[in-house]
């Protein structure tokens, strides 16, 4: 028996461990703020309404993401999985495929490494574990980008290849279907830059002898044409363009403008709620990619030094382009650069070779890295198997929402949200949930009878505190008797207060606060 176990491929052990950890996590906890409630609520509403073309949240079309992840979650639900397991399944399957493609990419570029070193150390990075752990379409983007660059590496290291590069373009197709145009933006330009460098800097695997400018341009065109860009881009767009057209007719063309232009171009330029300084990734990268982040500076230096070698050049350009692309963007989150995590992990590990000439020392460092990765996975497993079940009622404020539900059940009434309700609120309390955008709108709806005595107003505490200046976001004047009764204050996802509307509220004069700014055109949809 032991002899048989020893013969099992280490990669299979890694995949089995990940499958067990993430398989248990499909079922043993509620939605993790802030991403999972979005997908859980949208899928729940799509099923309840029987509307499957466009994600729906609080009764409105949801413009944050293309539908691929939602559709895969619906498929999981059709297989009989509970809702939370269904929305996590696509990300967990993506993780297993991601590990397999890491091994495939290492075999093409660094076959001398231990077979599972790259996959083991890359998957054990904190940000990678977390982003595959929570339901979100970035997991499919990460997988698609990795598949695309693996196909690109195979094409570039086989000058005789003449067949259509299916692996490359299927990866771009997945990345684009998962996140929209960004899937094209972070794959094709760095590939083009790599070919351009090879053509004009006498780089491997093509230029064995000096050539003239005309020959270089000729080779550049030939090598670019080997990628079959026309057929490839057409294939990649199949995953998203038909959906844009269909939603234009079914919803309206403003929806297409919102999900395509607003989400991908306007937010890139202006940032909105993800506005961050240009140096954000220099701050977040170290913790997100620990411990390989400690080796990354050496990997970048050696990648530059050995730029003529394709196996160094490709991950270097992949890394630098991704960092530059999202640094230029005004909208930033630490997870945005994770599609380049395989490239950064490869550079970090490759840096060991020139650093340690002694084979014994080299072996020691490899074992230390692999041991650290195993320790991280064990710690992560303990969190999944032990910590999450013990804190199930606290996760996302589930216990606080249960108190709100109990209070409303004891004295039934309609719940109205002051300001737009967040996804966790909708998931726990149900939708559609009416809301008001300002104090003036609240008191006007009470005077008009649209909000009646006995109804409830749920408000985040941040909308209660106010300075001396009128504020359209705040509840002014403060809700007090004889107009409102404070029912309870709880810690849900945020600290929230539930008020009950009293009969005297209908006689309250409209507050002397400014009218809220007119709604933007995209606010006819849910942007979360």
SVG drawing of the C-alpha trace seen along z (x, -y; Angstrom):
<svg xmlns="http://www.w3.org/2000/svg" viewBox="-51 -74 79 76">
<polyline fill="none" stroke="black" stroke-width="0.4" points="0.0,0.0 2.8,-2.4 4.6,-1.5 1.5,-2.4 1.1,-5.7 4.8,-6.7 4.2,-6.2 1.3,-8.6 2.3,-11.8 2.9,-14.7 0.6,-16.9 -2.3,-14.5 -1.6,-14.9 -1.8,-18.7 -5.0,-18.6 -6.5,-16.1 -5.7,-18.4 -7.1,-21.5 -10.2,-19.6 -10.8,-18.4 -10.3,-21.9 -12.3,-23.8 -14.9,-21.0 -15.7,-21.3 -15.8,-25.1 -18.5,-24.8 -21.0,-24.1 -19.8,-25.1 -20.2,-28.9 -22.4,-31.7 -21.5,-34.4 -18.2,-36.1 -18.4,-39.9 -18.2,-41.7 -18.1,-39.7 -20.1,-36.6 -23.4,-38.3 -23.5,-40.0 -23.4,-36.6 -25.6,-34.8 -28.3,-37.5 -28.1,-37.9 -28.4,-34.1 -31.2,-33.9 -33.2,-36.6 -32.5,-35.2 -34.0,-31.9 -36.9,-33.5 -37.8,-35.6 -37.0,-33.1 -34.7,-35.7 -31.4,-34.2 -30.0,-36.5 -29.0,-39.3 -27.9,-39.1 -30.6,-40.8 -30.1,-42.4 -32.9,-44.2 -35.1,-43.9 -32.6,-45.8 -30.2,-44.5 -26.7,-44.2 -23.9,-45.8 -20.8,-44.9 -19.8,-41.7 -20.5,-39.7 -22.9,-36.8 -20.5,-33.8 -19.9,-33.2 -23.6,-33.7 -24.5,-31.1 -22.0,-28.6 -23.5,-29.1 -27.0,-28.5 -25.7,-25.3 -24.5,-24.2 -27.9,-25.0 -29.5,-22.9 -27.3,-20.0 -29.0,-20.2 -26.3,-22.1 -27.4,-24.6 -27.1,-28.2 -23.9,-29.0 -22.2,-25.8 -23.4,-26.6 -21.9,-30.1 -18.6,-28.8 -18.3,-25.8 -17.0,-27.7 -14.1,-29.3 -13.1,-26.1 -13.0,-24.2 -11.0,-27.1 -8.5,-26.6 -7.9,-23.0 -7.5,-23.7 -5.2,-26.7 -2.8,-24.3 -2.8,-21.9 -1.9,-24.7 0.8,-25.9 2.5,-22.5 2.0,-22.6 3.6,-26.1 6.6,-25.0 7.1,-21.9 7.5,-24.1 9.8,-26.7 11.5,-25.2 11.4,-21.4 14.4,-21.1 12.4,-22.3 10.8,-19.7 7.4,-19.0 5.1,-20.5 7.3,-23.3 5.8,-26.0 2.2,-24.9 2.6,-24.3 4.2,-27.6 2.0,-29.7 -1.3,-28.3 -0.2,-28.9 0.1,-32.6 -2.4,-34.4 -4.1,-36.5 -4.4,-33.5 -6.0,-31.3 -8.5,-33.9 -9.5,-35.0 -10.2,-31.4 -11.9,-30.8 -14.6,-33.5 -17.1,-33.4 -16.1,-36.0 -15.4,-36.2 -11.8,-37.1 -11.0,-33.4 -12.1,-32.7 -10.1,-35.7 -7.0,-34.4 -7.5,-30.9 -8.1,-32.3 -5.0,-34.5 -2.9,-31.6 -4.2,-29.3 -3.6,-32.1 0.0,-32.6 0.6,-28.9 -0.6,-28.6 1.5,-31.5 4.6,-29.9 4.0,-26.7 3.5,-28.7 6.7,-30.7 8.9,-27.8 7.8,-25.8 8.8,-27.8 7.5,-25.0 4.0,-25.1 1.5,-25.9 -1.8,-24.9 -4.3,-27.3 -3.2,-28.1 -6.4,-26.9 -5.0,-27.0 -4.0,-30.6 -7.3,-31.8 -9.5,-29.7 -7.7,-31.3 -8.4,-34.7 -12.0,-33.7 -12.4,-32.6 -10.8,-35.8 -13.0,-38.0 -16.2,-36.1 -15.3,-36.4 -14.5,-40.1 -15.1,-41.8 -12.6,-43.8 -9.9,-43.6 -9.4,-40.0 -8.1,-41.2 -6.2,-44.2 -4.0,-42.1 -3.2,-39.3 -2.7,-40.4 -0.6,-43.6 2.1,-41.9 2.2,-39.1 2.7,-41.6 5.5,-43.3 7.3,-40.1 7.3,-39.4 8.5,-42.9 11.4,-42.6 12.4,-39.3 12.4,-40.8 14.6,-43.9 16.8,-42.8 18.3,-39.5 16.4,-37.5 15.6,-33.8 14.0,-31.7 14.3,-33.3 17.3,-35.4 20.4,-33.3 22.3,-35.8 22.2,-39.5 19.7,-40.5 18.7,-43.6 15.7,-45.8 13.7,-44.5 14.3,-40.9 13.3,-41.7 10.0,-43.3 9.3,-40.4 9.9,-38.0 7.8,-40.1 4.8,-40.0 5.3,-36.3 5.4,-35.5 2.5,-37.7 0.5,-36.1 1.3,-32.6 -1.0,-33.7 -3.9,-33.8 -5.1,-37.1 -8.1,-37.6 -9.6,-34.2 -8.4,-34.4 -10.0,-37.7 -13.2,-36.6 -13.2,-33.5 -12.5,-35.5 -15.3,-37.9 -17.9,-35.1 -17.9,-34.8 -19.2,-38.3 -20.4,-40.2 -23.6,-38.1 -24.6,-38.8 -24.1,-42.5 -26.3,-42.5 -29.0,-40.3 -29.1,-42.6 -29.4,-45.6 -32.7,-44.3 -34.0,-42.7 -33.1,-45.4 -32.0,-48.5 -28.9,-49.9 -28.2,-52.0 -27.5,-48.8 -24.9,-47.8 -23.3,-51.2 -23.2,-50.8 -21.8,-47.3 -19.3,-47.9 -18.3,-51.6 -19.0,-52.7 -17.6,-49.6 -14.5,-49.2 -13.5,-52.6 -15.2,-55.3 -14.1,-53.5 -10.6,-53.0 -10.2,-56.7 -12.1,-58.1 -12.0,-55.2 -15.2,-56.1 -15.4,-53.9 -12.1,-52.1 -10.1,-55.3 -6.6,-54.6 -3.1,-56.2 -0.8,-55.1 1.6,-53.3 -1.1,-51.0 0.4,-47.8 3.8,-48.6 2.1,-48.5 -0.2,-45.4 2.0,-43.1 4.3,-42.1 1.6,-40.7 -0.5,-39.2 2.3,-37.2 4.3,-36.3 6.8,-34.6 7.6,-34.7 7.3,-38.5 10.6,-38.5 12.3,-36.8 10.4,-38.9 12.9,-41.8 15.7,-39.4 13.6,-37.7 12.8,-41.0 16.5,-41.9 17.6,-38.5 14.7,-38.6 16.1,-41.9 19.6,-40.6 18.7,-37.4 16.1,-39.2 17.4,-37.4 16.0,-34.1 12.3,-33.6 11.6,-31.8 12.7,-34.9 11.4,-37.5 7.8,-36.3 7.0,-36.3 8.9,-39.6 6.9,-41.4 3.7,-39.7 4.4,-41.0 5.5,-44.5 2.7,-45.1 0.0,-44.0 1.5,-46.2 1.7,-49.2 -1.8,-48.7 -3.5,-48.7 -1.2,-51.4 -2.4,-53.7 -6.0,-52.8 -7.6,-55.1 -9.7,-52.2 -7.6,-49.8 -7.9,-46.9 -5.1,-44.6 -6.7,-41.6 -6.6,-43.3 -2.9,-42.3 -3.5,-38.6 -3.8,-37.5 0.0,-38.1 0.5,-36.0 1.8,-33.0 4.4,-35.3 5.5,-36.8 5.7,-33.4 7.8,-32.1 10.2,-35.0 10.5,-34.7 11.4,-31.0 13.6,-31.4 15.7,-33.8 16.9,-31.0 19.0,-29.4 21.5,-32.3 21.4,-33.2 22.5,-29.8 25.3,-28.1 25.6,-25.3 23.2,-22.4 22.9,-21.6 21.9,-25.2 19.6,-25.4 17.9,-22.2 17.6,-23.6 15.9,-26.8 13.5,-24.8 12.5,-22.6 12.1,-25.7 9.7,-27.2 7.8,-24.0 7.6,-23.5 6.3,-27.1 3.7,-26.5 2.5,-23.3 2.3,-25.1 0.2,-27.9 -2.2,-25.2 -2.4,-23.5 -3.2,-26.8 -5.8,-27.6 -7.4,-24.1 -7.6,-24.7 -9.4,-28.0 -11.9,-26.2 -12.5,-23.2 -12.5,-24.8 -12.7,-28.6 -15.4,-29.1 -17.9,-26.7 -17.3,-28.3 -18.0,-31.8 -20.8,-30.9 -23.3,-33.2 -20.9,-36.1 -19.8,-36.0 -21.2,-38.9 -23.3,-39.9 -25.7,-36.9 -26.6,-37.0 -27.5,-40.8 -29.7,-40.2 -31.4,-37.4 -32.3,-39.9 -33.7,-42.3 -35.8,-39.5 -37.2,-38.5 -38.1,-42.1 -40.0,-42.5 -41.7,-39.2 -42.9,-40.1 -44.6,-43.2 -44.9,-42.8 -44.3,-45.8 -42.5,-46.7 -38.7,-47.4 -37.4,-50.4 -33.7,-51.1 -32.3,-54.5 -29.9,-54.7 -29.3,-51.8 -29.3,-48.5 -26.1,-46.5 -26.0,-43.0 -25.7,-41.3 -28.8,-43.2 -30.7,-42.0 -29.5,-38.4 -30.5,-38.2 -33.7,-40.3 -35.0,-39.6 -35.6,-41.6 -36.9,-43.7 -36.3,-46.1 -37.6,-49.7 -35.2,-52.5 -35.0,-56.3 -32.0,-58.5 -32.5,-61.4 -34.3,-62.7 -36.5,-64.8 -37.5,-61.7 -38.2,-59.8 -40.5,-62.3 -42.2,-63.0 -43.0,-59.3 -44.3,-59.2 -46.6,-62.2 -47.8,-60.7 -48.6,-57.4 -46.1,-55.3 -44.4,-54.6 -47.0,-54.0 -47.1,-53.9 -45.9,-50.5 -43.3,-50.2 -39.6,-50.1 -36.6,-52.2 -33.3,-50.4 -30.3,-52.8 -26.5,-52.4 -25.2,-54.3 -22.9,-56.3 -26.0,-58.0 -27.1,-59.1 -24.2,-61.2 -24.1,-64.7 -22.2,-67.9 -23.7,-71.4 -24.0,-71.5 -27.0,-69.9 -26.0,-66.6 -28.2,-64.8 -26.7,-61.5 -27.6,-61.9 -30.9,-61.4 -31.9,-64.9 -33.3,-65.7 -32.4,-62.8 -35.2,-60.2 -36.8,-60.7 -40.2,-60.4 -43.0,-61.1 -42.1,-60.4 -40.0,-57.3 -39.4,-54.5 -35.9,-53.0 -36.5,-49.2 -33.0,-48.0 -29.3,-48.7 -27.3,-45.7 -24.0,-44.8 -25.0,-43.2 -22.5,-43.6 -22.2,-47.1 -23.6,-48.7 -27.3,-49.3 -30.4,-50.7 -34.0,-49.7 -36.6,-52.4 -40.4,-52.0 -42.5,-54.7 -45.0,-56.2 -48.3,-57.9 -46.9,-61.3 -44.3,-61.1 -46.9,-61.9 -47.2,-65.4 -43.5,-66.1 -42.5,-69.0 -40.0,-68.4 -36.5,-68.9 -34.5,-71.9 -31.9,-69.9 -30.7,-70.2 -32.3,-68.2 -30.1,-65.2 -28.2,-65.5 -30.0,-64.0 -29.5,-60.3 -26.8,-59.4 -27.8,-57.6 -26.2,-54.3 -28.2,-54.4 -31.2,-52.9 -29.2,-49.7 -27.6,-48.1 -23.9,-49.0 -23.5,-47.8"/>
</svg>
